[in-house]
């Protein structure tokens, strides 16, 4: 497989789409492609003057924004390594990732910077604000001088204006490290996924093959998922930039009101989302209508029923802007009842499957050929197999192989060896079957990862580890109900008896535990409630809790 330089693809897109709109903070400012090129060039001058070398790590932590996007491309095209950090991580997690990655620079919002302690991040030489790229802290005099004189330095380098022919970016090689994406914010269980350029290119190549015929320069997309997460980064940002599309970033939390207004204004050409967004729209706008007895009756009448279904599908399309080719759903299990309804009315949706370790795509199928209940077939450039004696009928671990697969986990050879075997197969930790046509059906997770409302990875064990250390907790489990997290706790009954505590007393203590625990967790990991379980949890012979027994526990 001939893999081109990804940075050259970025350079060509900027040159080709020089005067087109590139990235907008919805309701605020817009960068044209030439503006992005200027930002990249200025930041390259800053990196070079301050002694940043190719291969050095530069971290980004902030909400999705045009300035985040321009900084991201400036790092890649310089030949440095991007370390994207979810802005919702707890300050201690941000600090741990910055330190573990050995980042030399950190781009950050002013609000997040106020929660960090520069002295605790000893490898950092400087902190740059996303607001006008001002310098917030510096240990490097060359960096300080360069930032203070950046406009002059830029003017001296390009006295007759900066033009497309001046663009000259780092020529990357396929196995060269492009970015480190952390699936966990703790260094004790560090999971820094090392993504090479071949994986970034391969995901764009896949998207070009399946969506390229339906999209083009000047088309619009609304970026709703965090760009620090591979799903949003690859398919709401990088791919669209290579096509010359106009990317709109929601700079606020995507509440239903804000989201629906933005979709109506922007009318995106494709939608990338997690199941929760679709499910909310269906439950709010569609289900109440079709549960009306008259509508239910008419749905079963030939011709009339078909017309009603077409109207339902069209009303959903209109709610999402009305101009998109398809809605691509991924990141978590899709509610079967909602999916059956969408399929029945002919809504243009599909469900994909991926992992951070594959940057992220593993499986996909176009909505016209998509098989309900599946997550598609092996994506372009990838191979997928089921580790099972009978893959069509007996679930086994889903394995993936191809250029999308990561180099490994940063500074964690043991985890790498446990995840990528000697033949190069990535072991996903998910269980599934595959039909004779190659459609993959996920049956469960070996791993226990949960997904937050905006696509964040949530590792319940990390929350449980903290919860197990608070007052009166004997055993605990974290479950998810819709977008909310709950702690199930079997209390230390012996200690409670000694203290002569009533059931009400124990519940009061658990509520206090919840408040104290939440203070140390990022927003999307916080517990909505703690429920007291009156008997010990059921366990396997290995004494681990049978999680599947508690997924529907009443909360």
Secondary structure by P-SEA (a helix, b strand, c coil): cccccaaaaaaaaaaaaccccccccccbbbbcaaaaaaaaaaaaaaaaaacccccbbbbbbccccaaaaaaaaaaaaacbbbbbbcccccaaaaaaaaaaacccbbbbcaaaaaaccccccccccbbbbcccccccccccaaaaaaaaaaaaaaaaacccccccccccccccccccccbbbbccccccccccccccaaaaaaaaaaaaaaccccccccbbbbbccccccccccccccaaaaaabbbbbbccccccaaaaaaaaaacccccccccaaaaaaaaacccccccccaaaaaaaacaaaaaaaaaaaaaaaaaaacccccbbbbccccccaaaaaaaaaaccbbbbbbbccccccccbbbccccccccccccccccbbbbbccccccccccbbbbbcccccccccccaaaaaacccccccccccccccccccbbbbbcccccccccccccccccaaaaaaaaaaccccccbbbbbcccbbbbbbbcaaaaaaaacccaaaaaaaaaaaaaaaaaaccccccccbbbbbcccccccccccccccccccccc
